[in-house]
C-alpha cells in the first residue's frame, strides 16, 4: 500500500482550501526550526503554506497566539485555513521585503518608527485573553537556555574541557544574569523580534512573523533583539536613537511606568542582551552540529562582540568576560566561518547522495 508524501498531502489540502487546483507551490528557504514553508501561487493571489506535522501542541499554540495578536491590532498574517491533524496552515502572504534588506540600504526614519510602534502594540497585549494565557519566561526557562552555551558552544563546538571551578563560575554568572533580568517589569514578549522576522508591506505597516515562541517575560527582551540584532550591526548613536524613541513611545502607551529613565532601560537591555546572546551562541552551534544548518555560524563574531561589550561595563561580569575573551574570542575571530558553511554544505550534499 503506497503512502502519501507530505508534498502530495499539501497539494491535495490546498486544492480544497482555495477551491482550485490551478496553482504552483515553491518550497521556501527554511529557518532555524523544523517548520517547512511553501509559497503557493494561485491565479488571483499568493499564499504561504506552513507545514509542521509532528508538533500538534506547537501548532495549536501558534494559532492561539496568532489570533491573540491580530485581535489586538498586531499585524500578524491571517490564518486562512488550518488542518491540525496534518500540521498544515494556509497563511496570508506578506511577501519577501524583509526589514533586514531595508535597513541595510539607508532606511527612512519612518521604518524605524514602524518597528517601535509595532513592538508597542505587541507589548500592550495582555497575558490572558479569553481561554489563552501566555506561559511565563521564568528563571527555569532562562537557565535552560543559558545551559546551551556551555553544552553546545564550549564543549561541543570547541571541545573545551570545562573544569569544576569554571563550571561554578558559569553557574554564579548565570544566576546573577537571571536575578538582574527578573527585576524588570514583564509584558508580552515576541522573543524573536528582529530584522528577519519583520516584513515591510506596501501599506506602510510591518508584518510580524515567527511569534509562536511568545512568552510573558522581561520587557526589554524584544527591543534588544532589534537594536542588537544578530544579523546587522548598528553604531552607538543609532542604538541610542532607537532606545530613546522606544522609551518615549512606551511611556506614552503606559507599557513602562514613569520610574523608568534612559539609563535604567540601557541597563535592562545590557543584562538581557547577555542572556540572549549566550543562548544564541549555543543555539547556532547546535543548529550547525546537530541539525546540519551551518548558515548561522558567520554571525558568531558579531554575537561575541555584543557579549564582550557588556561584560566590560559591569563588574559582576568582568571575570566571565575575561575568561570568555581568553578562551573563545580568538578562536571565533580566526575561524573562516563562510568557508565552514561551504564545507558543511558539501558534506551534507555528499551524505544525501549516499
N, C-alpha and C positions, 0 to 999 in steps of 0.2 A: 504493500500500500504506500503510495507516494505521499510525502509530506509537503505542505505548502510553505514556501520560504517567506521570510518577513517582507521581502520586497513585493511578492505576489499578494500577500495579505494587505499591504499598504495600498497597492493599486486597486484591489477589489473594494476595500473600505472607502477609499477616496471617491471612487465612481459613485457609490451610494451617497456619500456626504455632500457632494456638489452636483449630483443628479446628471452627470455626463461622464463619458469615458474619453472625451476629446481633450486630453491634457498630456503634458510631458512631466516627468519627475527627474530632478537632478539632485544627487547627493551632495550636501554641503560639507565644507571643511569642519571637522569635529572640534569640540572644545575639550576641557580637562576632565569632563565627566564621561560616563558610559552612554549618555544620551546620543542619539543619532538624529540629524536634521536633514530634511529634504526641502527643495523648493519645487512646488507644483505650479506649473504654468497652464492655466486654462485660457480659453479664447477671450474672456472678459476681464480676468484679473489673475493675480498670482497669490499663492498661499504658502505658508510654512507648515510642514508636517513634522511633528516631533514623535520619535519612536523610542520608547523606554519600557520594553515588555517585561523586564524582570523585577521591576520595582513598583509594585502596586501601591504601597503606602506612600512612597515618594510622589507618585502621580496624583494621588488624592490630595496630598499637601500642596502640590503645585497648583491644582485647580482652586483650592480654597484661598491660597494667597493671592492668586490672580484676581479672583472675584472680589476679595477684600480691597486690594489696591485700586481696582477700577471703580469700585463703589465710592472710594474717597478721592476720585479725580486724578489718580496717578496713571500716567499714560502707558500702561502695560498692554500688550497685544490682546485683542479679543479672542476668546476661545470660541470657534465657530461650531466645532463638533468634537466629541470625545468618545473613545472606546476604552474603558478602563481595563477590561479583560484582556485586551491585546496591547495595552500600553500605548495607544495612539491618540494624538491630538492634532486637530486641524486649526491653525492659528492665522490670524491676520499677519500679512507680510509687511514689515516695516522697511524692507529694502536693505541695502548694503552700505549706506553712507555713515560709517562708524564715526563717532565723535573723535576717535584717535586720528583719523585721516584729516578731519577739520582742524584739530588742534595743532597738527604738525605743519599746517600751512597758514600761519599768521591769522589765528582765529579772530573774528569780530567780537567786540565786547559783549554783544547780546548772547552769544553762545555760552560764555562763562556764566552770565546771569541765569540762563535757562537751566544749566546744570545745578545751580544752587536752588533755584525755585522748585525744581522737580524734587530735589532732596528734601526740602522743607515740607512738601506735600507728603512724602513718604514718612517723615518723622512725625507728622501730625496724625497719622493713622493710629487709632487706639489699639491696645494689646488684644482686647477681647471684642469681637464683633459677632453678633448672633451666636452661632454654635461653634465658633472657632477662637482658640486662644493661642497666641504665639508661644513657642517654647522658650525658656529662659536661656540666655547666653551667660552661664554662671561660672564659678571658679572651676568646677569639674570639667566643663567643656573647654575652657581656656587652657587648662593644664594638659588635657588630652591633646590639644592642638600643638602646644609648645613641645610636647614629647616627640613630635615628628622631627624636630630639629636634630637632637642627638641621635635618634634612631636612623633616619634616612640621610641626612646631610653629613653628619660627623662620622658615624660608624660605617654606613653602607656605601656612601659615595666616596669618602676619603679614607676609609678603613682606619679611622683614628682610634687608637686604643685608650679609651676613657678610663682614667684612674678613679679610685674611690674619692679622693679629695676633689677632683674635678666634677664628679657626679654630684657631690654635696654642694659645691659652689653653684652649679646649674640649678639645683633644687632651690637653693636660697634666692637666687636671682629670679627664678620663675615665680616664687611666692611673692617677692617684692613687686614684680610687674603686675601680678594679678591684684594685689591689695591696692596698688595705685589706681588701677583701672576701675575697680569696683566702687571707688568714691565718686565716680561720675554719675550724673543723672542718666536714667535709662529711657529708651524710646524704641520705636520700630527701627530695626537695622536691616537694610537690604543685604549686606555682608559681601557684596562684590560690586560696589558702585564705582566703576572705573570706565576708562575710555573705550574699552572693547565691548562693554555691555550697554552702551548708550548710543542710540541711533538718531541722527539729525534728520528730521522729517520735513517735507515740503511745506507743511502748515505752520512751521516755526516752533513746534514743540519738540521735545526729546522723547523718543521711545525708550522704555526701560525694559531690559531683558535680564534673564538669569537671576531671578529673585527667589527661587524655590528654597534656598537655604536661609531665608529670613528668620530672624530671632528678635527677642526683646532684650536689648543689651545697651552697652555704653554709647552715649550719644555721638561721640566723636569718631566712631569706627568708620562710618561711610565717608565723612569728609577727608579723613586721612587716606582712604582708598583713592580718592580723587586727586588730592594735592601731592601725594607721594606715590603716584601710580607706578606699578612695576614696569609699564611699557613706554613711559615717556617721562622725561625729567624737566622740572621747572626750576628757574632760578629763584633765589630767595625773595626778590621783590614781587614776582608773580604769585608765589605761595602766600605772601603776606596780603596781597590784594584779595585773593580768593578767601582767605580766612577772615579778613575784616568784613568783607561783603557778606559772607555766610553768617558771621556773628550778628551783624545788623539785621539781617532778614530773620534769623532765628529768634532774636529778642522780640522783634515786631510780631512774629507769629506765636510768641509765647511757648515755643518748644524748649527754650532755655530761659531761666529766670534772670532777673536783673543783677543777681550776685555774681554772674559770670562776666569777667572782663577779658580783654585780648590775651593777656599773659596767662590767665587760667586756661583758656582754650588751647593755647600753644602747648602748655604742659600736658593737657589731656591728649592732644594729638601725638606728642612725642612718646608717651608711655604706651598708648595703644598701637602706635606705629611699630614699636619694637616687638610687641607681641605678634602683630600681624605679619611682620616681615620675617621673623624667625620661623613662624608657622609656614610661610610661603616657601622658604628655602627647603624645608622638609617635604612639602607637597611637590615642588618642582623636581626635586631629586627622586621622589617616589614615582612620579609620572614617567621620568626617564627610565629608571632602572626596573621598575615592576611592570608598568603599563606600556612600555615601549613608545613613549611620547616625548622625544628629546627636544622638541622645538621651544620649550620654555627655558632651557638652560642658558641661552645667551643673555638672559636678564639677571643672572646671578650677580655680576659686578655692581649693577645699579642697586640691587637689594642690599648687598653687603655695605655699600656706601651709606645708605639710609640708616642702617643699624649702627655703623661706626660713628656717624654724625651725632646721633642721640646719646650714645654711650659717653662721648667726650663731654657732654653738657651736664651729666648728673653723677654725683659722687657715688651713688648706690650702684652705678653700672660701670665704674672705672675698672674694677678688677676683671669683670667679664669682658669688657671691651678690649682690654689689653690682651687677654687670653685669645679672644676671637681674632683679633688682628694679627697676633703672632702665629697662630696655628692654621688659619684658613684663608685670610685675605690674600696673602702672597700666592697661594696655590690657585685661587679663583682668578687672580689677575693674570697669571701665567698661562692658564688654560685657553686653548683655542676653541671656544665654545661653538663657533659657527662650523668648524671642521668636525667637532664632535657630533653635531646634528647630522652632517653629511654621512659620516661613518656609521652612525646609528641607523640611518635610513637604508644604507647599503646592506647592513646586517639584517635588517628587518625584511628587505626585499628578498635576500637570499633565503631566509627562513621560510618565507611564503612560497618560494619556488619549490622547496623540498616538499 
